[in-house]
Amino acid sequence: MEFGIFSGFHTPRQLWEDAPDPQAVQHRRIMEEVEYTKAADRAGFKYAWATEHHFLTEYSHLSANESYLAYLAGVTERIHLGSGIFNITPPVNHPARVAERVAMIDHLSEGRFEFGVGRGSSSTEQRGFGIEDPELTKQMADEVLPEFKRMWSDNEYRFDGQFFTMPPRNLLPKPYSDPHPPIWVAAGNPSTFEKAARLGIGVLCFTMGTPDDLKPLIEIYKKTIDHAEPVGEFVNDNVMITSQMLCLEDGQRARQIHAGMGTSFQNSLVFHYLDTFPKPPGIPDWPALIPEPTLEELETRIRVGSAVTGTPEECERALEGYVATGADQIVFGQLSSTMPIDVALESVETFGKHLLPRFDTDPEHSTTRQREAYVAARGPRVRPMGYAHDEVPE
């Protein structure tokens, strides 16, 4: 099992409604996410994922994640930096600009970039960019996704499709990684797991229940990916789960902080804004809120393994449940709450000290290992323009 963190610049009203300068709170939140990522890098976490959202007040203020990830490339050393996601629907981001951004961050990070894609999950965002029919985003993503490997490999790329067209152009730079960064897709619906496996790409998924809720979906993915017809140059056999975590030496202190850090408010915003996600029964309609857990309810979640909260020993028991699902990576969005930054940094350090050595014994990132295995089997080839002038094909 590999581990990472997730950033979304969650800026709930509890942080700024009584502040004399709300904009200062927003800036502080952004810089806290930077410090959080640097701490995860030092602690040995392997991945840092940054979302892309637009117009979603409180839920996520991270709209230009390509800028954020490029900055992180310069202030981290080993951690892989992932777009979770880049929206690849043409009205939101022209596909050529996405391909250019991926290649540039791949260079700046010297091969540490992970390319997560998606089509957006909020009608607020989609309509803000002129997409009135959410179903069209599926067709848009299906048209765009196979084109990236051509943009990165062809010196004269052209395309004439339903949702975007391009005359012959050479997209530069070409990626640093050979042949390109690993590809992932966000999965908000069960059918996406099977589709991702057929395409040979990793899955970025989220859970608000127990690990067992995801086990059947991961089984479908793992059975299907053996027969993948990869949309990229190589297969990225990976399932990532995003959850929450608070690991402290003092388990009672962890419980007290968790119960008051507004995780249910963040979940309420999920179902308010991400209205293309399936909505489980019993979720109240906005502005009604999902109740925050009591200490007794939190205790139950810790006992059944649905909350990675408490002492390192208690968190270890919860992690065993995630391992049993067959997932490859678990990612924690600790600042998707009102958790104080000093507590988040302490938690990352504690987790890194006690649990990373227990669960992640391979120093190499799985995505790097899979890409290098593909290159070794494929053998050397002349790279496209942008690498070395004396290697440009005729």
C-alpha positions in Angstrom: 0.0 0.0 0.0 1.3 3.5 -0.9 0.2 6.7 0.7 -0.4 10.3 -0.3 -2.2 13.5 0.6 -4.9 15.5 -1.2 -5.3 19.3 -1.5 -8.3 21.2 -2.5 -7.9 24.6 -0.7 -11.1 23.9 1.4 -11.9 27.3 2.9 -15.1 26.9 5.0 -17.0 29.7 6.5 -15.9 28.6 10.0 -12.4 29.8 9.1 -13.3 33.3 7.8 -16.8 34.4 8.7 -15.6 36.3 11.8 -12.2 37.2 10.4 -11.4 40.9 9.9 -9.8 40.1 6.5 -11.4 37.0 4.8 -9.0 37.3 1.9 -6.1 36.9 4.3 -7.6 33.7 5.4 -7.8 32.4 1.9 -4.1 33.2 1.3 -3.1 31.6 4.6 -5.1 28.4 3.5 -3.2 28.2 0.2 0.2 28.5 2.0 -0.8 26.0 4.6 -1.4 23.4 1.8 2.1 24.1 0.6 3.6 23.5 4.0 1.4 20.4 4.4 2.8 19.0 1.1 6.4 19.7 2.1 5.8 17.9 5.4 4.4 14.9 3.6 7.4 14.8 1.3 9.8 14.9 4.3 7.8 12.2 6.1 8.0 9.8 3.1 4.5 10.0 1.6 4.7 9.2 -2.1 2.0 11.2 -3.7 0.4 14.7 -3.4 -2.8 15.2 -5.4 -4.3 18.6 -6.2 -7.9 19.0 -7.4 -9.3 21.4 -10.0 -12.6 23.2 -9.1 -14.2 26.4 -10.2 -16.8 28.7 -8.5 -17.4 26.4 -5.5 -17.3 28.8 -2.6 -16.0 27.2 0.6 -15.7 23.6 -0.8 -12.6 24.2 -3.0 -10.7 27.4 -3.9 -8.1 25.5 -6.0 -8.9 26.5 -9.6 -5.4 26.8 -11.1 -3.9 23.5 -9.9 -1.4 23.6 -12.8 0.2 26.7 -11.2 0.1 25.2 -7.8 1.7 21.9 -8.9 4.4 23.7 -10.8 5.3 25.6 -7.6 5.3 22.4 -5.6 7.8 20.9 -8.1 10.3 23.4 -6.9 9.8 23.0 -3.2 9.6 19.2 -2.9 12.2 16.5 -3.6 10.7 13.0 -3.9 6.9 13.1 -3.7 5.0 12.6 -6.9 2.7 15.5 -7.8 -0.7 14.6 -9.3 -3.6 16.4 -10.9 -6.6 15.2 -9.2 -7.9 16.3 -11.7 -7.2 18.3 -14.8 -10.7 18.9 -16.4 -10.3 17.7 -20.0 -13.6 18.9 -21.4 -12.7 21.4 -24.2 -15.0 24.3 -22.9 -13.1 24.2 -19.6 -9.5 23.5 -20.8 -8.5 23.2 -24.4 -6.9 19.7 -24.8 -3.7 21.2 -26.3 -3.2 23.4 -23.3 -3.7 20.4 -21.0 -1.1 18.5 -22.9 1.3 21.4 -22.7 0.7 21.8 -18.9 1.3 18.1 -18.3 4.6 18.1 -20.2 5.8 21.3 -18.5 5.1 20.1 -14.9 6.7 16.7 -15.9 9.8 18.6 -16.8 9.8 20.9 -13.7 9.4 17.9 -11.4 11.8 15.8 -13.4 9.4 12.9 -14.0 7.4 13.2 -10.8 4.1 14.1 -12.4 0.9 12.0 -12.3 -1.7 12.9 -14.9 -5.2 12.6 -13.4 -8.1 13.5 -15.6 -11.8 14.1 -15.2 -14.8 15.8 -16.7 -16.1 17.7 -13.7 -18.8 16.6 -11.4 -20.7 19.9 -10.7 -23.3 21.6 -12.8 -22.2 24.9 -11.2 -18.8 24.4 -12.9 -20.1 22.9 -16.1 -22.7 25.6 -16.7 -20.2 28.3 -15.8 -18.2 27.2 -18.9 -21.3 26.9 -21.1 -21.9 23.2 -20.7 -25.7 22.9 -20.2 -26.0 19.1 -20.6 -23.8 17.1 -18.2 -24.1 14.0 -20.3 -22.1 15.7 -23.0 -19.1 15.8 -20.8 -18.8 12.0 -21.2 -18.6 12.3 -24.9 -16.1 15.1 -24.6 -13.8 13.1 -22.3 -14.1 10.1 -24.6 -13.0 12.2 -27.6 -10.2 13.9 -25.9 -8.5 11.2 -23.7 -7.0 9.1 -26.6 -5.5 12.2 -28.2 -2.9 13.0 -25.5 -0.4 10.3 -26.4 -0.5 11.5 -30.0 0.0 15.1 -28.9 3.1 14.0 -27.0 4.5 11.8 -29.7 3.7 13.4 -33.0 5.7 16.3 -34.4 2.7 17.3 -36.5 -0.4 16.7 -34.6 -3.8 17.4 -36.2 -7.4 16.5 -35.2 -10.9 17.2 -36.4 -13.5 16.1 -33.9 -16.9 17.0 -32.6 -15.8 19.0 -29.6 -12.4 20.4 -30.7 -10.3 20.7 -33.8 -6.6 21.5 -34.5 -4.7 22.2 -37.7 -1.3 20.6 -37.9 0.8 21.7 -35.0 3.8 20.6 -32.9 2.9 20.6 -29.2 5.9 21.5 -27.1 7.5 20.6 -24.9 7.2 16.9 -25.2 7.1 15.1 -21.8 10.2 14.6 -19.7 9.1 11.0 -18.9 9.4 8.2 -21.4 6.9 7.9 -22.9 4.7 10.1 -20.8 3.4 10.5 -17.2 1.0 7.8 -15.8 -2.7 8.5 -16.6 -5.5 8.3 -14.0 -9.2 9.1 -14.0 -11.5 10.3 -11.3 -14.3 7.8 -10.5 -17.5 9.2 -9.0 -19.7 6.4 -10.4 -19.3 2.6 -10.3 -19.2 2.2 -14.0 -16.1 4.3 -14.2 -14.1 1.6 -12.4 -14.7 -1.0 -15.2 -14.2 1.7 -17.9 -10.9 2.8 -16.4 -9.6 -0.8 -16.3 -10.5 -1.3 -20.0 -8.6 1.8 -20.8 -5.6 0.7 -18.7 -5.6 3.8 -16.5 -5.6 4.3 -12.7 -8.7 5.2 -10.7 -8.9 8.1 -8.2 -11.9 7.5 -6.0 -13.4 8.8 -2.8 -15.1 7.1 0.2 -17.4 8.3 2.9 -18.3 4.9 4.2 -16.3 1.8 5.1 -13.5 0.2 3.0 -15.9 -2.7 2.4 -18.1 -0.4 0.3 -15.4 -0.1 -2.3 -14.2 -3.7 -2.3 -16.6 -4.9 -5.1 -15.7 -2.0 -7.4 -12.0 -2.6 -6.9 -12.5 -6.3 -7.7 -14.2 -5.4 -11.0 -11.3 -3.1 -11.8 -8.6 -5.7 -11.0 -10.3 -8.5 -13.0 -10.8 -6.2 -16.0 -7.4 -4.5 -16.3 -5.7 -7.8 -17.3 -7.5 -7.3 -20.6 -6.9 -3.6 -21.0 -6.5 -1.9 -24.3 -4.5 1.1 -23.0 -5.5 4.6 -24.0 -2.0 5.7 -23.1 1.3 4.1 -24.1 1.3 1.8 -21.0 -1.0 0.3 -18.4 -1.3 2.1 -15.0 -2.8 -0.6 -12.8 -3.7 1.5 -9.7 -6.6 2.3 -7.5 -6.3 5.3 -5.2 -8.8 5.9 -2.3 -9.2 9.4 -0.8 -10.2 9.5 2.9 -9.4 11.3 6.1 -6.8 10.7 8.8 -5.7 12.0 12.2 -2.9 10.1 13.7 -1.5 11.3 17.0 0.4 9.7 19.9 -2.4 10.8 22.2 -5.5 9.0 21.0 -7.9 10.9 23.1 -6.6 14.2 21.8 -7.1 12.9 18.3 -10.7 12.1 19.0 -11.4 15.5 20.5 -9.9 17.3 17.5 -11.6 15.0 14.9 -15.1 15.5 16.5 -14.8 19.3 16.1 -13.1 19.8 12.8 -16.1 20.0 10.5 -15.7 16.9 8.3 -19.5 16.5 8.0 -19.8 20.1 6.8 -17.3 19.3 4.1 -19.3 16.2 3.1 -22.5 18.4 3.0 -20.7 20.7 0.5 -19.8 17.6 -1.6 -23.4 16.7 -2.1 -24.4 20.4 -2.5 -22.0 21.1 -5.3 -21.0 17.7 -6.8 -24.6 17.1 -8.0 -23.7 14.5 -10.6 -22.5 12.1 -7.9 -24.9 9.4 -6.7 -26.6 10.7 -3.5 -27.0 8.1 -0.8 -30.3 7.8 1.0 -30.6 10.0 4.1 -28.3 12.8 2.9 -30.2 16.0 3.7 -30.9 18.6 1.0 -28.8 21.8 1.2 -28.8 24.0 3.3 -29.5 21.3 5.8 -26.3 19.8 7.0 -25.0 16.3 7.7 -24.6 16.2 11.5 -21.1 16.2 12.9 -20.2 12.9 14.6 -20.4 12.7 18.4 -17.5 11.3 20.3 -19.5 8.1 20.8 -20.2 7.8 17.0 -16.5 8.5 16.3 -15.5 5.8 18.7 -17.7 3.3 16.8 -16.1 4.3 13.5 -12.7 3.8 15.0 -13.7 0.4 16.3 -15.1 -0.8 13.0 -12.2 0.6 11.0 -14.0 3.3 9.0 -12.0 6.1 10.6 -8.2 6.3 10.4 -8.1 8.3 13.6 -6.4 7.8 17.0 -3.1 6.4 18.0 -0.7 4.8 15.5 -1.9 1.4 16.7 -5.6 2.3 16.1 -4.8 3.8 12.7 -3.0 0.6 11.8 -6.1 -1.5 12.4 -8.1 0.8 10.2 -5.5 0.7 7.4 -5.7 -3.1 7.4 -9.2 -2.7 6.2 -8.1 -0.6 3.2 -5.4 -3.1 2.4 -8.0 -5.9 2.3 -9.9 -4.0 -0.4 -7.1 -4.6 -2.9 -6.6 -0.8 -3.3 -3.0 0.3 -4.2 -2.9 3.8 -2.6 -4.7 5.7 0.1 -4.6 9.5 0.3 -5.6 11.8 3.1 -7.2 15.2 2.7 -6.6 16.4 6.3 -7.1 20.1 5.4 -10.5 19.3 3.9 -11.7 20.3 7.3 -10.9 23.0 9.9 -8.0 20.9 11.3 -5.3 23.4 12.5 -2.2 23.2 10.3 0.0 22.4 13.3 -2.1 19.4 14.0 -2.0 18.3 10.4 1.8 18.5 10.3 2.1 16.6 13.6 -0.2 13.9 12.2 1.7 13.5 9.0 5.0 13.2 10.9 3.5 10.7 13.3 2.0 8.6 10.5 5.3 8.7 8.6 7.3 7.6 11.6 5.1 4.7 12.7 3.0 3.5 9.8 4.7 4.2 6.5 7.5 1.7 7.3 4.9 -0.9 8.2 2.8 -0.6 5.1 5.0 0.7 2.3 8.3 -1.2 2.1 9.1 -0.5 -1.6 11.1 2.7 -2.0 10.1 3.0 -5.7 6.7 4.5 -6.7 4.5 1.9 -8.4 3.8 4.1 -11.3 7.5 4.5 -12.0 8.0 0.8 -11.8 5.2 0.1 -14.3 6.4 2.7 -16.7 10.0 1.5 -16.6 8.8 -2.1 -17.1 7.0 -1.0 -20.3 10.0 0.9 -21.6 12.3 -2.1 -20.9 10.0 -4.4 -22.8 9.5 -1.9 -25.6 13.2 -1.2 -26.1 14.8 2.1 -27.1 13.3 4.4 -29.7 13.9 7.8 -31.2 12.1 10.4 -29.1 10.1 13.1 -30.8 11.2 16.7 -31.3 11.9 18.6 -28.1 14.4 16.2 -26.6 17.6 16.4 -28.7 18.0 18.2 -32.1 20.2 15.3 -33.5 17.3 12.8 -32.8 14.6 14.5 -34.7 13.0 12.0 -37.1 13.0 12.8 -40.8 
